[in-house]
């Protein structure tokens, strides 16, 4: 057993440590002046000092920047390290670089913490170190474990140290502080097979109720299960109940959306089919290739290629372990298109987050909940680390803040992918095809993640739900993508799906629905011994895909996978008996009919009601000068610059970007939508955008949904696209829909999705929902705001016609297209004054499409120099953003604004969030042609670009109501998230 | 026109800029093979059959331990002799971003063929963050680099967390600087974010004494067409981006081999 410590040479600044110092100061602990991080490696091996020196010098420590030291502690018979104190700072000057004593005095001004992963949590670095040591020609390393040491300089009392540990250094879900002599390589308990049955048929009501709770069944579902087994004349095996629980979970089957819902005196039989899917059916676009049938939606791109698009959520795992939860959210959504049709290559990510406010006072933080700032930072890091490593550009997204997301953040992860058009439809296996599990190995990761996702969070979630959080390994997933694309193009498999929620139980169970399958669970490759057969079956270990491989292709497939260092294991065979049969070491451990598994679930019956709430109307007077109000809006969490996040994503990888997330003179303005060229040698582009307005949902979820669709489409039009070929995704994140009011709100939103999709001619191609997003503390339940994310992709014939939002030239005209109404209900302006209001922005579904079409025509004629849609903060914020992004001043006159109803307040006019509005920059020489092109739609020239570097806005009375320099506007917008 | 230049783009676990690097070389007229490192190690492909070898960007082996370290170790141990011979044969090697990190950490830069690892490395950015941003670059006068011939200035994106060039005492004066970070007007010493990572002497890329082994942190393959430029909607789009010339230069040279 060897322990190696590597740290930066003492004269070099430690960037990781500097970041930690900033975070520690953020906690209000200002006495820490410096942090140094030490990488610790445990090698289970018996190496010579020569070998250890080679490993350190050539591999683990950088000869230029780092020092190392190692030691070989004695070990007892059970492999435990004897007499070794955890990592301590060293007072002696140079114990590193060679064998030395690890002791040393702990000064009051120097504190040390050693953090290791919990047993069963695998750090991907461990496998890499094993490989690299082998490459060095050194054999005999049996295992590697990693840990981190932190040296904190400065005075710290025990309490502050504990705060730093718990808030920054350790997440108890996956890590612990090493406090005493420890076993770096804990033994895994061995598993002895025994068939577990649940004596369902003999149970009394109380015991049944316990089973119902344990597996998350409804009463009706459990009754159906009891009836099924009564007919079989036997009790269920545990693994059968697990399978039913996973397959029938809200996460997998979306039973609320498929429920019988009584609402407003009518019964809705399957909300999904009667709204969102219905719009797609009625629109019947010939370019829709695969909709609501597979893991993602597929549309035709150019006759040769198809685009595949999916957005998912990973909310509950991100609440308890933000980094890992968000990382595996990316990993999971990337596997959706990979498991759609015969497999699509991911080419773009879009991520939308909803958090509590980063400045939430500690006293408002519920017990057992991580601070929003930490969740935000962790989620950002998890998403960036995973997506950047996969080499997928993150080009689009949004971040929203509301106190009600504090305990239940939302993490939407979306992936756009590309595949040959003729491989876009779901494949079909044949009896006799082999079930092949490829990619990562199976461990205890994420066991019961699905049922966790479908339950509400409580203050104990952090302590009880640890097995639900999975540790992602992006490089394994990258290898899987690379090799699968080759296997696909060689035609080596007939069907593919991902192992996601519910693990093998869902993936195999769904794939084999039409045929039947037998699985030998002992053939599943494991990360470590000791898993029971039912743990293997429901484990949600990441980076795994499932293939149906014809026997004659197996050899070629296996050698291809071997070349790319990816595991592929045959774990069973598809049959023709329409049964799911599970074996472990030859014993039949589970046997279910596909008919019951997929058709036996009794539908939910739900009540839904909805009544528009009445909020207090604001009573403050219109300020005479709106400069301060504009600066406050620009600096609000929802509006402010997200550059700190965006820059840490790779948005250029794959070389396809045409319009980036940050645009303008200094590449720091907020672009409306991203454009990429998915096929590098074609000029055809795809636009990606999103719309999300949870604050409108408290007033009316119908208009929230319609606004979200309008916003996503506005952005497509704003960057130069059109509505000819636009596909939508819906993603509902809702509170507890067992409550009739909550479900009523969901019904309203779904109805608006239907109406909007038809009005704009833009079909939904896929979607997802995450319900039960609520948090309970001391008997009080907080539901998240109703949150609907609409994601859109639009195809652009010529990507070189893209338009960015920054003002381009002095002396150009600034037009406002669309009508402004007195619509500030749920607006950012009202929110900054502490009001919600009632006048929610509506959408003129009759005319909005025509308006967008005529603007698209103007951009196609190259008449538009810049275009920006009006959203949070209305005209005021949009004008300011266009001005400082372009580095040009502007004047605007509110008297010229086309109104839909009489308005007499400058502030309402300037900050109304009415939908379907655009600010457009047009050169004077194109004035006539532009106005002709837009005839029939409401528009007006409201201002001009200037060389003053100031934004000047005149109110209804002709008085100047805003006069601000671009520098101060930009500073207000950039300051909040300059972290 | 001479026969097409066979170019090997090397791939390993975690390489992720391979497709656009292949595209850039094909646009420039090369005959490109995308080869997995395992194919070279197993002898299924021979380095000697190619005239250019490229290590593209990515996170090889997750950048576990340190960026590029594990692939560097693998190449040095398993293919070191082949690579040194490749260089001695007058052929070209290009390492972009992670590829640059690999070349340095394997000791193929700044001077191939040495027993001991060199006294320079690429370390964590001063900002402590992975950052994706566009940078202005200048080619120093009298640079021997084959790849940057005829180029004075470039505008390219960087996207990395470990791009800060750090050297031991005395190494700097020996380096063949091939590319420097500058401000918009071409001046060095402008600090962050013009120099996005805190590299010593604003160094963005170096080459060996022959100019045929070149490593750089910025991504020329991400700026080969005009509409990749972040301000093209303001300035108008040119047909080719700044980075394209680097690939053309490589082919022009290799065609004569």
Interface residues (C-beta under 8 A of the other chain):
Chain A: X12 X13 X15 X16 X18 X19 X57 X58 X59 X60 X62 X63 X64 X65 X124 X125 X128 X129 X131 X132 X135 X136 X137 X384 X388 X389 X390 X391 X473 X474 X475 X478 X479 X482 X563 X564 X565 X647 X648 X649 X650 X651 X652 X653 X654 X655 X656 X657 X658 X659 X660 X662 X663 X664 X665 X667 X677 X680 X681 X799 X800 X802 X803 X804 X806 X808 X886
Chain B: X11 X13 X14 X15 X16 X17 X19 X20 X23 X24 X36 X38 X39 X42 X57 X58 X59 X61 X62 X63 X64 X65 X66 X69 X70 X73 X74 X77 X78 X105 X117 X119 X120 X121 X123 X124 X125 X126 X127 X128 X129 X130 X131 X132 X133 X134 X157 X159 X166 X167 X168 X219 X221 X222 X224 X227 X228 X230 X231 X233 X234 X237
